[in-house]
Amino acid sequence: MKKTIYPILAFSGLLAMSCSNDTETGVAGDTRLVVDLGTDLSFSTSGEPAPAKRAIDESAYTDIRNYTVTLTKTANGEQVHTALYSEWALAYQVEPGIEYTLTASYGEEAPASYDNLLVSGSETFSVQSGATKVVDFQCKPKAAKVNVVYSSDFTDFYSDCEVSIQTKYMDEAMTMSMANVGQDLYLKADAEGEEVTLTFNVKDKNGDPIAVDGLTTTRTVIVTPQTLLKLTFKPDVTEIEGGKFGLDITVDTGVTEENVDIVIPNTVFE
């Protein structure tokens, strides 16, 4: 997203310094901090995301005026100042040579949710005596996102294929199905990678689980914040040797794409 320096729009001299990260300019007088905050709500994928019936209003997350910005002393965590970004002073006076941490956030964190998302960012810095420092950073989602997509001919063979989703942060798994097409499920994810366990449950035309030995298939994938995990369900309508049909599930994280092949005897369709 394009950055907007909301508190300093009227101050052209400081605005000119905001083009680079952590700009520091020596001036006579006070030691000051100027905050240049931006947001990036993009989620990467190698394919097109599903149309979303979002429970979250993304415009609220892209409006940097809604973010709470907090300045603390890094060494002891002492809070120096906190306020909405829209209420921050044009330039905030700080102590020279002290290491500070600046954080900004909006929203709420949840292990897995359709309507809770945390977007945040931080930067650590110090300012030389008599200088004005522009601290420039972006706030980004701290979650991965899951979409489910079903092919147009899916219901010719099955009524549904549910996917149970579990991470270490969740007390119990959440299930997505055809009822969740177009929705975004946000999963809390660590920057170094989050393990997501996916378990698939296919249902026949009557809505009953297809009970075949080895049918319930589990896969584990790794996601990071801002990953879009897209699950695509498509019947394999070609008859397989031995009188069986299949269901292809594509697991796409934008980095790797894997197929989960489920083989089903055609007797379940009789």
C-alpha positions in Angstrom: 0.0 0.0 0.0 1.1 3.5 -0.6 2.4 5.2 2.4 0.8 8.4 3.8 2.6 10.5 6.4 -0.5 11.6 8.1 0.9 13.7 11.0 3.3 15.7 8.8 1.3 16.6 5.7 1.6 20.3 6.4 5.3 20.3 7.1 6.9 20.1 3.6 10.5 20.3 5.0 10.1 17.0 7.0 8.0 15.4 4.3 10.9 15.7 1.9 13.0 13.5 4.2 10.5 10.6 4.3 11.6 9.0 1.0 14.1 6.7 2.6 14.1 4.5 5.7 15.3 5.9 9.0 16.4 9.2 7.6 18.4 11.3 10.1 19.3 14.9 9.5 21.4 17.0 11.8 19.8 20.3 12.8 20.3 22.8 15.6 17.9 22.4 18.5 15.9 19.5 19.9 16.4 15.8 19.1 13.2 14.7 17.4 11.4 11.7 15.9 9.0 11.8 13.0 7.0 8.6 12.2 6.3 7.6 8.6 3.9 4.7 8.8 2.6 2.5 5.9 0.6 -0.8 5.5 0.9 -3.8 3.3 -2.1 -6.2 3.4 -1.1 -8.4 0.4 -1.2 -12.2 0.6 1.1 -14.1 -1.8 -0.2 -17.0 -4.0 0.9 -18.5 -7.3 -2.7 -18.5 -8.5 -5.7 -16.1 -8.2 -7.4 -16.0 -4.8 -11.0 -16.9 -4.4 -13.5 -14.0 -4.4 -13.9 -13.1 -0.8 -17.0 -12.5 1.3 -14.9 -10.8 3.8 -16.0 -10.4 7.4 -13.1 -7.9 7.8 -13.3 -4.4 6.4 -9.8 -4.1 4.7 -10.2 -0.4 4.3 -10.0 0.0 8.0 -6.7 -1.8 8.0 -5.2 0.3 5.2 -6.2 3.5 6.9 -3.0 4.2 9.0 -4.9 6.7 11.1 -6.5 3.8 12.9 -3.2 2.3 14.1 -2.0 2.7 17.7 1.6 3.7 17.8 3.7 3.2 20.9 7.3 4.4 21.7 9.3 2.6 24.3 12.8 2.5 25.6 14.3 -0.7 24.3 16.5 -1.5 27.3 13.8 -1.5 30.0 10.5 -1.5 28.0 9.6 1.9 29.6 6.6 3.4 27.6 7.4 6.9 26.5 4.3 7.7 24.4 1.3 5.9 22.9 -1.5 7.3 20.8 -3.4 6.8 17.6 -1.2 7.6 14.6 -3.6 10.4 13.7 -3.0 12.0 17.1 0.8 11.9 17.0 2.6 15.2 17.1 4.3 16.6 14.0 7.6 15.7 15.5 8.1 14.1 18.9 11.1 15.0 21.1 13.3 12.2 22.3 16.6 11.7 24.2 19.7 11.6 22.1 21.7 8.3 22.0 18.9 6.2 23.6 17.7 3.1 21.8 14.0 3.2 21.2 11.5 0.7 19.8 8.5 2.0 17.9 5.5 -0.3 17.3 2.3 0.2 15.5 -0.7 -2.1 15.3 -4.4 -2.4 14.5 -6.9 -5.3 15.0 -6.8 -8.3 17.2 -4.8 -11.5 17.1 -6.6 -14.9 17.2 -5.4 -18.5 16.6 -7.9 -18.9 13.8 -10.7 -16.6 12.8 -12.8 -15.2 10.0 -13.2 -11.8 11.6 -10.0 -11.2 13.7 -6.7 -10.1 12.2 -3.7 -8.4 13.7 -1.6 -6.1 11.4 1.5 -4.7 13.1 5.1 -3.6 12.6 8.0 -2.3 14.6 11.4 -0.6 14.3 14.3 -0.1 16.7 16.5 3.0 16.4 18.4 5.8 18.2 18.8 9.5 17.3 21.9 11.6 17.4 21.9 14.8 19.5 20.2 17.7 17.7 19.0 15.6 14.8 15.5 14.8 13.4 15.0 11.1 12.5 12.3 9.9 10.2 11.5 6.3 11.1 9.9 4.6 8.1 8.3 1.1 8.3 5.3 -0.9 7.2 2.7 -2.8 9.2 1.8 -6.3 7.9 -0.6 -9.1 8.7 0.6 -11.6 11.4 -1.4 -14.4 9.9 -1.7 -16.6 6.9 -5.0 -16.8 5.0 -7.0 -19.9 3.8 -9.4 -20.2 0.9 -11.3 -23.2 -0.4 -12.3 -23.5 -4.1 -14.5 -26.3 -5.7 -14.7 -27.0 -9.4 -17.9 -26.5 -11.3 -18.4 -30.3 -11.7 -17.6 -31.1 -8.1 -21.3 -31.7 -7.1 -21.8 -34.1 -10.0 -19.9 -36.6 -7.9 -19.9 -35.4 -4.3 -21.9 -33.2 -2.0 -18.9 -31.8 -0.2 -15.3 -32.3 0.9 -14.6 -30.9 4.3 -11.1 -29.9 5.4 -10.1 -29.9 9.1 -7.4 -27.3 9.8 -5.2 -27.3 12.9 -2.1 -25.4 14.1 -0.2 -25.4 17.4 -2.0 -22.3 18.4 -5.5 -23.8 18.1 -7.1 -25.7 21.0 -9.3 -27.5 18.5 -9.4 -27.8 14.7 -11.7 -25.6 12.5 -13.5 -27.1 9.5 -14.0 -25.4 6.1 -16.4 -26.7 3.5 -18.4 -25.6 0.5 -20.3 -23.3 2.8 -17.1 -21.3 3.2 -16.3 -20.7 -0.4 -15.3 -17.0 -0.8 -14.4 -16.6 2.9 -11.0 -15.8 4.3 -9.9 -17.9 7.3 -6.9 -16.2 9.1 -4.4 -18.4 10.9 -1.9 -17.0 13.3 1.6 -17.8 11.9 5.1 -17.3 13.1 7.6 -15.5 10.8 9.9 -18.6 10.6 7.0 -20.8 9.4 3.8 -22.3 10.8 2.9 -26.0 10.4 -0.7 -26.5 9.4 -2.3 -30.0 9.5 -5.0 -30.5 6.9 -7.4 -33.5 7.1 -9.9 -34.1 4.3 -13.3 -35.8 4.6 -15.2 -36.5 1.3 -19.0 -36.8 1.4 -21.2 -38.6 -1.2 -24.2 -37.2 -3.0 -26.4 -38.0 0.0 -24.1 -36.0 2.4 -22.7 -39.1 4.1 -18.9 -39.5 4.7 -17.4 -42.0 2.2 -16.1 -44.7 4.4 -13.3 -46.4 2.5 -10.1 -47.7 4.1 -7.4 -45.1 3.9 -9.8 -42.5 2.4 -9.3 -39.8 5.1 -6.1 -38.1 4.0 -3.9 -35.8 6.0 -1.3 -33.4 4.8 1.0 -31.0 6.6 2.1 -27.7 5.0 4.2 -24.8 6.1 2.9 -21.2 5.9 4.2 -17.9 6.9 2.5 -14.6 7.6 0.9 -13.2 4.4 0.7 -16.6 2.8 -2.5 -17.4 1.0 -3.2 -21.2 1.4 -5.6 -22.1 -1.4 -7.3 -25.5 -1.4 -8.8 -26.5 -4.8 -11.1 -29.6 -5.0 -11.8 -31.2 -8.4 -13.1 -34.7 -9.2 -10.9 -37.0 -11.3 -13.7 -38.1 -13.7 -11.4 -40.6 -15.5 -12.2 -44.2 -14.5 -9.2 -45.7 -12.8 -8.1 -49.3 -13.3 -10.1 -51.5 -10.9 -13.3 -49.6 -11.2 -12.4 -46.5 -9.1 -12.8 -42.7 -9.4 -10.6 -40.0 -7.8 -10.7 -36.7 -6.2 -7.8 -34.3 -6.8 -7.0 -31.7 -4.1 -4.5 -29.0 -4.9 -2.7 -27.5 -1.9 -1.2 -24.2 -3.1 0.8 -22.0 -0.7 2.2 -19.7 -3.4 5.6 -21.3 -2.9 4.9 -24.9 -3.4 1.9 -26.7 -5.0 1.0 -30.3 -4.0 -1.7 -32.7 -5.1 -3.6 -34.9 -2.6 -5.0 -37.8 -4.6 -7.9 -39.6 -3.1 -9.1 -42.8 -4.8 -12.7 -43.9 -4.4 -14.3 -47.2 -5.6 -17.1 -46.4 -8.0 -19.4 -48.6 -6.0 -20.1 -45.7 -3.6 -21.8 -44.0 -6.5 -24.2 -46.8 -7.2 
